[in-house]
Amino acid sequence: MTDHEQPGLIARLIAGSARNPLITILLVIGLGAWGWFSLRRAPLDAIPDLSDAQVIIFTEWMGRSPDLVEDQITYPISSSLIAAPGVKYVRGQSMFGMSFVYVIFEDGTDIYWARSRVLEYLNQAQAQLPAGVTPRLGPDATGVGWVFEYALVDRTGKHDAQQLRSLQDFHLRYALASVKGVAEVASVGGAVKQYQVTVDPQKLLALKVPLRDVMMALQRSNADVGGQVMDIAGHEHVIRGRGYVCASATSARSRSARTSGAASPTSTARARSPAAS
């Protein structure tokens, strides 16, 4: 290097650091502390969520064909959400008895603001839907938020699939849903507890009792009713009728037979919980 050449940037930086060692050490310590603080606060994720801000609308209309679901549910909901603020795309999917509408918003849109806008426009589209059909919003989480999966297994053989599913639905699910950051706990498998009624069609035909009467009798018998208040010896006693099916098949048969007034066709009805397959 000749005497007329100017030193480069790196050379001047090294020379300045050598002439001011105290300032150089303080600057390095400050930059190191700032880097450590930024690293501790940086949102790290093994699988970063790069999906769009979207809201899923699920509607169930069991027993209807996909073309009917498309015309009566998917199209009215999709057409009403196109004009929502911040919406990029609206995609609909119709299948047998079910409809899915995916509303994708602009990047950077707050997911809870988007869900509130979707609810507003769903209230307007509700009048165009068939009677008894109620759309529901999906969870406020994406597919990459699936962080944990577990299985309930009874190795002793004392609990069947229905009892394990009841333990999941009424105990474990609420405990996990209360954990901070958990958006949804979805249950899959097992046997959901239910009461099934089997009717003898030959007896119905012989007694000329339509199946609708049996259904109405079961609906009226499986309900609690409220009464008035009686004042006895200065104390108020609330009167109510308890009629939910909850115990044995005998109680279900007696209620349905007593309500319908025809014991023969409804005497074949039985209430049971499905056993594990």
C-alpha positions as CSV (number, residue, x, y, z in Angstrom):
1,M,0.0,0.0,0.0
2,T,1.4,3.4,-1.0
3,D,1.4,6.5,1.2
4,H,-1.3,8.1,-0.9
5,E,-3.9,5.3,-0.5
6,Q,-6.6,5.8,2.1
7,P,-7.2,2.9,4.5
8,G,-10.4,0.9,4.0
9,L,-13.5,0.8,6.2
10,I,-12.5,-2.4,8.0
11,A,-9.0,-1.1,8.6
12,R,-10.3,2.2,10.1
13,L,-12.8,0.2,12.3
14,I,-10.0,-2.0,13.6
15,A,-7.8,1.0,14.2
16,G,-10.6,2.9,16.0
17,S,-11.3,-0.1,18.2
18,A,-7.7,-0.4,19.1
19,R,-7.5,3.3,20.1
20,N,-10.7,3.1,22.2
21,P,-10.7,-0.3,23.9
22,L,-13.2,0.7,26.7
23,I,-15.8,1.9,24.3
24,T,-15.3,-1.2,22.1
25,I,-15.9,-3.5,25.1
26,L,-19.0,-1.7,26.3
27,L,-20.4,-1.7,22.8
28,V,-19.8,-5.5,22.4
29,I,-21.4,-6.1,25.8
30,G,-24.4,-4.0,24.9
31,L,-24.9,-5.7,21.5
32,G,-24.6,-9.1,23.1
33,A,-27.2,-8.3,25.8
34,W,-29.6,-7.0,23.1
35,G,-29.1,-10.1,21.0
36,W,-29.8,-12.4,24.0
37,F,-32.9,-10.4,25.0
38,S,-34.2,-10.5,21.4
39,L,-33.6,-14.3,21.2
40,R,-35.5,-14.9,24.4
41,R,-38.5,-12.9,23.1
42,A,-38.5,-14.2,19.5
43,P,-41.5,-16.4,18.7
44,L,-40.0,-19.8,17.9
45,D,-42.0,-22.6,16.5
46,A,-41.0,-26.0,15.2
47,I,-43.7,-25.8,12.5
48,P,-44.4,-22.1,11.7
49,D,-48.0,-21.3,10.9
50,L,-47.8,-19.9,7.4
51,S,-51.5,-20.4,6.5
52,D,-53.9,-17.7,5.6
53,A,-56.3,-16.0,8.0
54,Q,-59.4,-18.0,7.3
55,V,-62.7,-18.8,9.0
56,I,-64.4,-22.1,8.4
57,I,-68.2,-22.3,8.4
58,F,-69.7,-25.8,8.9
59,T,-73.4,-26.5,8.2
60,E,-75.1,-29.9,8.7
61,W,-78.3,-30.9,6.8
62,M,-78.4,-34.6,7.1
63,G,-80.1,-36.7,4.5
64,R,-79.8,-34.2,1.7
65,S,-78.0,-34.7,-1.6
66,P,-74.9,-32.6,-2.4
67,D,-76.7,-30.6,-5.2
68,L,-79.5,-29.6,-2.8
69,V,-76.9,-28.7,-0.1
70,E,-75.1,-26.6,-2.7
71,D,-78.2,-24.7,-3.8
72,Q,-79.9,-24.2,-0.4
73,I,-76.9,-23.7,1.9
74,T,-73.4,-23.3,0.3
75,Y,-74.5,-20.8,-2.3
76,P,-76.5,-18.4,0.0
77,I,-73.7,-18.4,2.6
78,S,-70.9,-17.9,0.0
79,S,-72.7,-15.2,-1.9
80,S,-73.4,-13.2,1.3
81,L,-69.7,-13.4,2.5
82,I,-68.2,-12.2,-0.8
83,A,-68.9,-8.5,0.2
84,A,-67.4,-8.8,3.7
85,P,-64.5,-6.4,4.3
86,G,-61.1,-7.8,3.9
87,V,-62.1,-11.0,2.2
88,K,-59.8,-12.4,-0.6
89,Y,-61.6,-15.6,-1.5
90,V,-64.7,-17.6,-0.5
91,R,-64.6,-21.3,-1.3
92,G,-67.4,-23.7,-0.8
93,Q,-67.6,-27.5,-0.6
94,S,-70.8,-29.4,-0.6
95,M,-71.1,-33.1,0.2
96,F,-73.9,-35.4,1.3
97,G,-75.6,-33.8,4.3
98,M,-72.8,-31.3,5.0
99,S,-71.5,-28.0,3.7
100,F,-68.1,-26.3,4.3
101,V,-67.4,-22.7,3.4
102,Y,-63.9,-21.3,3.7
103,V,-63.5,-17.5,4.0
104,I,-59.9,-16.4,3.4
105,F,-59.0,-12.8,4.5
106,E,-56.2,-10.5,3.6
107,D,-52.8,-11.1,5.1
108,G,-52.4,-9.5,8.5
109,T,-56.1,-9.6,9.4
110,D,-56.8,-10.3,13.0
111,I,-58.5,-13.7,13.2
112,Y,-61.0,-12.6,15.9
113,W,-62.0,-9.5,13.9
114,A,-62.5,-11.8,10.9
115,R,-64.7,-14.2,12.9
116,S,-66.8,-11.3,14.2
117,R,-67.4,-10.1,10.6
118,V,-68.3,-13.5,9.5
119,L,-70.9,-13.8,12.3
120,E,-72.5,-10.5,11.2
121,Y,-72.9,-11.6,7.6
122,L,-74.1,-15.1,8.7
123,N,-77.0,-13.4,10.6
124,Q,-78.1,-11.8,7.4
125,A,-77.8,-15.1,5.5
126,Q,-79.7,-17.0,8.1
127,A,-83.1,-16.0,6.6
128,Q,-82.2,-17.6,3.3
129,L,-81.4,-21.0,4.8
130,P,-83.9,-23.8,5.3
131,A,-85.7,-24.1,8.6
132,G,-83.8,-25.9,11.3
133,V,-80.4,-25.4,9.6
134,T,-77.8,-23.5,11.7
135,P,-74.3,-22.7,10.5
136,R,-71.4,-23.1,12.9
137,L,-67.9,-21.6,12.9
138,G,-64.9,-23.8,13.1
139,P,-62.3,-23.5,15.8
140,D,-60.0,-20.4,15.8
141,A,-57.0,-22.6,15.0
142,T,-55.4,-24.0,11.8
143,G,-54.3,-27.5,10.9
144,V,-50.7,-26.9,12.1
145,G,-52.0,-26.2,15.6
146,W,-52.6,-29.9,16.1
147,V,-50.0,-30.3,18.8
148,F,-51.0,-33.4,20.8
149,E,-52.8,-36.7,20.2
150,Y,-53.6,-39.3,22.8
151,A,-55.7,-42.5,23.2
152,L,-57.7,-43.8,26.2
153,V,-56.9,-47.5,26.7
154,D,-58.3,-49.7,29.5
155,R,-55.9,-52.6,29.8
156,T,-57.9,-54.1,32.6
157,G,-61.0,-54.6,30.5
158,K,-63.3,-53.1,33.0
159,H,-64.5,-50.2,30.8
160,D,-66.0,-50.5,27.3
161,A,-65.7,-48.0,24.4
162,Q,-68.9,-46.1,25.5
163,Q,-67.5,-45.6,29.1
164,L,-64.2,-44.4,27.7
165,R,-65.9,-42.0,25.4
166,S,-68.0,-40.6,28.3
167,L,-64.8,-40.2,30.3
168,Q,-63.3,-38.2,27.5
169,D,-66.3,-36.1,26.7
170,F,-67.3,-35.2,30.3
171,H,-64.0,-35.1,32.2
172,L,-60.7,-35.0,30.2
173,R,-62.0,-32.7,27.4
174,Y,-62.9,-29.9,29.9
175,A,-59.6,-30.3,31.8
176,L,-57.6,-30.0,28.6
177,A,-59.7,-27.1,27.1
178,S,-59.0,-25.0,30.2
179,V,-55.2,-25.1,29.5
180,K,-53.9,-21.8,28.2
181,G,-53.4,-21.8,24.4
182,V,-55.7,-24.7,23.7
183,A,-58.4,-23.8,21.1
184,E,-60.2,-27.1,20.7
185,V,-60.2,-30.7,22.0
186,A,-61.7,-32.9,19.3
187,S,-62.9,-36.4,20.3
188,V,-62.6,-39.2,17.7
189,G,-63.7,-42.8,18.1
190,G,-65.4,-44.7,20.9
191,A,-69.2,-45.1,21.2
192,V,-71.3,-42.1,22.1
193,K,-73.9,-43.0,24.7
194,Q,-77.4,-43.1,23.2
195,Y,-80.8,-44.6,23.7
196,Q,-82.1,-46.6,20.7
197,V,-85.8,-47.6,20.2
198,T,-86.7,-50.6,18.2
199,V,-90.3,-50.8,17.0
200,D,-92.1,-53.9,15.7
201,P,-93.6,-52.8,12.4
202,Q,-96.0,-55.8,12.3
203,K,-97.7,-54.8,15.5
204,L,-97.9,-51.2,14.4
205,L,-99.6,-52.3,11.2
206,A,-102.0,-54.6,13.0
207,L,-103.1,-51.9,15.4
208,K,-103.1,-49.2,12.8
209,V,-100.7,-47.0,14.8
210,P,-98.5,-44.8,12.7
211,L,-94.8,-44.5,13.5
212,R,-95.3,-40.8,14.0
213,D,-97.5,-41.4,17.0
214,V,-94.7,-43.5,18.6
215,M,-92.2,-40.8,18.0
216,M,-94.5,-38.2,19.5
217,A,-95.1,-40.4,22.5
218,L,-91.4,-40.8,23.1
219,Q,-90.8,-37.1,22.7
220,R,-93.5,-36.2,25.2
221,S,-92.4,-38.9,27.7
222,N,-88.7,-37.9,27.6
223,A,-89.0,-34.4,29.1
224,D,-89.1,-32.6,32.5
225,V,-92.1,-30.3,33.2
226,G,-92.4,-27.5,35.7
227,G,-95.4,-26.9,38.0
228,Q,-96.5,-24.2,40.5
229,V,-95.4,-23.6,44.0
230,M,-97.4,-24.9,47.0
231,D,-97.3,-23.2,50.4
232,I,-97.4,-25.9,53.1
233,A,-96.9,-25.0,56.7
234,G,-95.1,-21.7,55.8
235,H,-92.7,-23.4,53.4
236,E,-92.7,-23.2,49.6
237,H,-92.6,-26.5,47.7
238,V,-91.8,-26.5,44.0
239,I,-93.7,-29.1,42.0
240,R,-92.1,-30.6,38.9
241,G,-92.4,-33.7,36.8
242,R,-89.3,-35.6,36.0
243,G,-89.5,-37.7,32.9
244,Y,-86.1,-38.0,31.2
245,V,-85.1,-41.5,30.1
246,C,-81.9,-42.2,32.1
247,A,-82.1,-45.6,33.7
248,S,-83.6,-48.9,32.4
249,A,-85.6,-50.2,29.5
250,T,-88.6,-50.7,31.7
251,S,-88.9,-47.0,32.6
252,A,-88.7,-46.1,28.9
253,R,-91.4,-48.6,27.9
254,S,-93.8,-47.6,30.7
255,R,-93.5,-43.9,29.8
256,S,-94.0,-44.4,26.1
257,A,-96.8,-46.8,26.5
258,R,-98.6,-44.6,29.1
259,T,-98.3,-41.5,26.9
260,S,-99.4,-43.1,23.7
261,G,-102.3,-45.1,25.1
262,A,-101.4,-48.2,23.0
263,A,-99.4,-50.7,24.9
264,S,-98.9,-53.3,22.3
265,P,-96.8,-51.5,19.6
266,T,-94.7,-49.6,22.1
267,S,-94.1,-52.5,24.4
268,T,-91.4,-53.7,22.0
269,A,-89.5,-50.4,22.5
270,R,-86.3,-50.8,24.5
271,A,-83.7,-48.3,25.6
272,R,-80.1,-49.4,25.7
273,S,-76.6,-48.1,25.5
274,P,-74.6,-49.6,22.7
275,A,-71.9,-52.0,23.8
276,A,-68.4,-51.9,22.6
277,S,-67.8,-53.4,19.3
